Amino acid sequence: MNAPSTPNSRTSRGAREGFWILASLGILAPVVAWSWYGLAQFEAQTEESKALAAGTTMAGFAEVVGGVPLIAAHLVGLALLLVLGWKGYRERGIVFAIVAVGAASGIGIVVAQLLWAGELFQLGIDNITHVP
């Protein structure tokens, strides 16, 4: 005889475990991505004077080298967590995935701000306060 259908019978215990493992380990990805973004901004800022002397600019460098991987890391993490969240928790899993990526990104911002002495969002070619 079949067991009565419950909401949990449609979810996967393995997906729930995988979700939390990935969410926990996934904290490292935004930390690296935000720090890399800061490095790209710093590189653009420090090399802008050389680029201008050569008749070019570093405009757009940080967005491509730092911003694209930052966005990609968030989108890949969110996609993986959405799939596992849906399989493990259904509708609640979507909310869990969004919150997990947001929290991990927040941790990444805090760590990157610490690494870049609070200047993560001030770095870049328009920053005139930093002299390399």
C-alpha positions as CSV (number, residue, x, y, z in Angstrom):
1,M,0.0,0.0,0.0
2,N,1.3,3.5,-0.8
3,A,2.2,5.9,1.9
4,P,0.0,9.0,2.1
5,S,1.3,11.9,0.1
6,T,2.9,14.6,2.2
7,P,4.6,17.8,1.0
8,N,8.0,16.3,2.0
9,S,7.5,13.3,-0.3
10,R,8.0,15.6,-3.2
11,T,11.4,16.9,-1.9
12,S,14.8,15.3,-1.8
13,R,16.8,14.9,1.4
14,G,20.0,14.7,-0.7
15,A,19.1,18.0,-2.4
16,R,18.6,19.6,1.0
17,E,21.9,18.4,2.2
18,G,23.6,19.4,-1.0
19,F,22.0,22.9,-0.8
20,W,23.5,23.6,2.6
21,I,26.9,22.2,1.8
22,L,27.0,24.3,-1.4
23,A,25.7,27.4,0.4
24,S,28.4,26.9,3.1
25,L,31.2,26.3,0.8
26,G,29.9,28.9,-1.6
27,I,30.8,31.7,0.8
28,L,34.3,31.5,-0.5
29,A,33.3,32.3,-4.1
30,P,31.9,35.8,-3.5
31,V,34.9,36.6,-1.2
32,V,37.3,35.8,-4.0
33,A,35.1,37.5,-6.6
34,W,34.7,40.7,-4.7
35,S,38.4,40.8,-3.8
36,W,39.2,40.2,-7.5
37,Y,36.9,43.0,-8.4
38,G,38.9,45.3,-6.1
39,L,42.1,44.1,-7.6
40,A,40.9,44.9,-11.1
41,Q,39.7,48.4,-10.0
42,F,43.1,49.0,-8.3
43,E,45.0,47.8,-11.4
44,A,42.9,50.2,-13.6
45,Q,43.5,53.0,-11.2
46,T,47.2,52.6,-10.9
47,E,47.8,52.0,-14.6
48,E,45.6,54.9,-15.9
49,S,48.4,57.5,-16.0
50,K,50.5,55.1,-18.1
51,A,47.6,54.4,-20.4
52,L,46.9,58.1,-20.8
53,A,50.6,58.8,-21.6
54,A,50.3,56.1,-24.3
55,G,47.2,57.7,-25.8
56,T,44.7,55.2,-24.5
57,T,42.8,54.6,-21.3
58,M,42.0,51.9,-18.7
59,A,38.3,52.7,-18.9
60,G,36.3,49.4,-19.0
61,F,39.2,47.2,-17.9
62,A,37.9,46.7,-14.3
63,E,34.4,46.1,-15.5
64,V,35.5,43.3,-17.8
65,V,38.3,41.8,-15.7
66,G,36.6,42.3,-12.4
67,G,32.9,42.9,-12.9
68,V,32.2,40.0,-15.3
69,P,33.6,37.3,-13.1
70,L,31.8,38.9,-10.1
71,I,28.5,38.7,-11.9
72,A,29.2,35.2,-13.2
73,A,30.0,33.9,-9.7
74,H,26.8,35.2,-8.4
75,L,24.7,33.9,-11.3
76,V,26.3,30.4,-11.2
77,G,25.9,30.2,-7.4
78,L,22.3,31.4,-7.6
79,A,21.4,28.9,-10.4
80,L,22.9,26.0,-8.5
81,L,21.2,26.9,-5.3
82,L,17.9,27.5,-7.0
83,V,17.9,24.0,-8.5
84,L,18.9,22.4,-5.2
85,G,16.6,24.6,-3.2
86,W,13.6,23.7,-5.5
87,K,14.4,20.0,-5.3
88,G,14.9,20.1,-1.5
89,Y,12.4,22.7,-0.3
90,R,10.2,23.6,-3.3
91,E,9.0,27.3,-3.0
92,R,10.9,27.9,0.2
93,G,14.0,26.8,-1.5
94,I,13.9,29.7,-3.9
95,V,13.8,32.1,-1.0
96,F,16.6,30.2,0.7
97,A,18.7,30.4,-2.4
98,I,18.3,34.1,-2.8
99,V,19.0,34.8,0.8
100,A,22.0,32.5,0.8
101,V,23.6,34.2,-2.2
102,G,22.8,37.6,-0.8
103,A,24.3,36.7,2.6
104,A,27.4,35.2,0.9
105,S,27.8,38.3,-1.2
106,G,27.5,40.5,1.9
107,I,30.3,38.5,3.6
108,G,32.3,38.9,0.4
109,I,31.9,42.6,0.5
110,V,32.9,42.9,4.1
111,V,36.0,40.8,3.6
112,A,37.0,42.7,0.4
113,Q,36.4,46.0,2.2
114,L,38.8,44.8,4.9
115,L,41.4,43.7,2.4
116,W,41.1,47.0,0.5
117,A,41.1,49.2,3.6
118,G,37.5,50.3,3.1
119,E,38.1,51.5,-0.4
120,L,36.5,48.7,-2.4
121,F,34.0,51.0,-4.0
122,Q,36.3,54.1,-4.2
123,L,38.9,52.3,-6.3
124,G,38.9,52.9,-10.0
125,I,40.1,55.3,-12.7
126,D,37.9,58.2,-11.3
127,N,39.5,58.0,-7.9
128,I,41.8,61.0,-7.3
129,T,42.5,60.4,-3.7
130,H,44.9,57.5,-4.1
131,V,48.3,58.2,-5.4
132,P,50.2,55.0,-6.3
